[in-house]
């Protein structure tokens, strides 16, 4: 599923079968100053991504604070470590750790809601 989701034909098939999104109550406000909704939507529909947004600094800082202070998991959830301890985690578990995930822990982040 992960690999298929990276292809546009699979995404389009998903979009055709997915439930229609609920209308937003307040579509005028956004944390992204200068963002033009129609440009973003067009890019998402055409390419599947839009790279022109940057999080406001306070949001970025809160996410970074959370990520630095919270243990993440390697591909197997038994492997947990702080990002700053990545090299030590590889040595301790005697294997390469290519990525760290927060899974449901992200719900504990103030900006994760």
C-alpha positions as CSV (number, residue, x, y, z in Angstrom):
1,X,0.0,0.0,0.0
2,X,2.8,2.4,0.9
3,X,4.5,2.0,-2.5
4,X,1.2,2.1,-4.4
5,X,0.2,5.4,-2.7
6,X,3.3,7.0,-4.3
7,X,1.8,6.5,-7.8
8,X,-0.7,8.9,-9.3
9,X,-2.9,6.1,-10.8
10,X,-3.3,4.5,-7.3
11,X,-4.0,7.9,-5.8
12,X,-6.7,8.7,-8.4
13,X,-8.3,5.3,-7.8
14,X,-8.3,6.0,-4.1
15,X,-9.8,9.5,-4.6
16,X,-12.6,8.1,-6.7
17,X,-13.6,5.6,-4.0
18,X,-13.0,7.8,-1.0
19,X,-15.8,9.5,0.9
20,X,-16.4,13.2,0.0
21,X,-14.7,15.5,2.4
22,X,-16.8,17.5,4.9
23,X,-17.0,21.2,4.2
24,X,-14.9,23.3,6.5
25,X,-16.6,25.7,8.8
26,X,-14.0,28.4,8.5
27,X,-12.3,28.3,5.2
28,X,-11.0,31.9,5.3
29,X,-8.5,31.5,8.0
30,X,-5.1,29.8,7.7
31,X,-1.8,29.8,9.5
32,X,0.0,30.1,6.2
33,X,0.3,33.8,5.3
34,X,-0.2,34.5,1.6
35,X,-1.4,31.0,0.7
36,X,-3.6,30.8,-2.3
37,X,-6.0,27.9,-1.8
38,X,-6.8,27.4,-5.4
39,X,-3.1,27.2,-6.4
40,X,-2.4,24.6,-3.7
41,X,-5.5,22.5,-4.5
42,X,-4.6,22.5,-8.2
43,X,-1.0,21.4,-7.5
44,X,-2.2,18.6,-5.1
45,X,-4.7,17.3,-7.7
46,X,-2.1,17.5,-10.5
47,X,1.0,16.3,-8.8
48,X,0.0,14.9,-5.4
49,X,2.1,17.4,-3.5
50,X,2.7,21.1,-2.9
51,X,6.0,22.4,-1.6
52,X,5.3,26.1,-1.2
53,X,4.1,26.2,2.4
54,X,6.3,26.8,5.5
55,X,5.1,26.4,9.0
56,X,5.1,29.5,11.2
57,X,8.2,29.6,13.4
58,X,6.3,29.0,16.7
59,X,4.7,25.8,15.3
60,X,8.0,24.7,13.9
61,X,9.7,25.2,17.3
62,X,7.1,23.3,19.2
63,X,7.3,20.3,16.8
64,X,11.1,20.4,17.1
65,X,11.0,20.6,20.9
66,X,8.6,17.6,21.0
67,X,10.7,15.6,18.5
68,X,13.9,16.2,20.5
69,X,12.4,15.2,23.9
70,X,10.3,12.2,22.8
71,X,11.5,8.7,22.2
72,X,10.8,7.5,18.6
73,X,10.6,3.9,17.4
74,X,12.6,2.1,14.7
75,X,10.7,0.1,12.1
76,X,10.2,-2.5,14.9
77,X,8.5,-0.8,17.8
78,X,10.8,-2.6,20.3
79,X,13.6,-0.3,19.2
80,X,13.1,3.0,20.9
81,X,15.5,5.9,21.2
82,X,15.8,9.7,21.4
83,X,16.9,11.1,18.0
84,X,20.0,12.5,19.7
85,X,20.9,8.9,20.7
86,X,20.6,7.5,17.1
87,X,24.2,6.3,16.9
88,X,24.1,4.7,20.3
89,X,20.8,3.0,19.4
90,X,22.4,1.4,16.3
91,X,25.3,0.2,18.4
92,X,23.0,-1.1,21.2
93,X,20.6,-2.9,18.9
94,X,23.4,-4.0,16.5
95,X,21.6,-3.0,13.4
96,X,21.1,0.1,11.2
97,X,18.2,2.3,12.2
98,X,17.2,4.1,9.0
99,X,14.2,6.0,10.4
100,X,12.4,6.9,13.6
101,X,8.6,7.1,14.0
102,X,6.5,8.7,16.6
103,X,3.2,6.8,15.7
104,X,0.5,7.6,18.2
105,X,2.9,9.5,20.4
106,X,2.5,12.5,18.1
107,X,-0.9,13.0,19.7
108,X,1.0,14.2,22.8
109,X,2.5,17.1,20.9
110,X,0.6,20.4,21.4
111,X,0.8,21.0,17.6
112,X,-0.3,17.4,16.8
113,X,-4.0,18.1,17.2
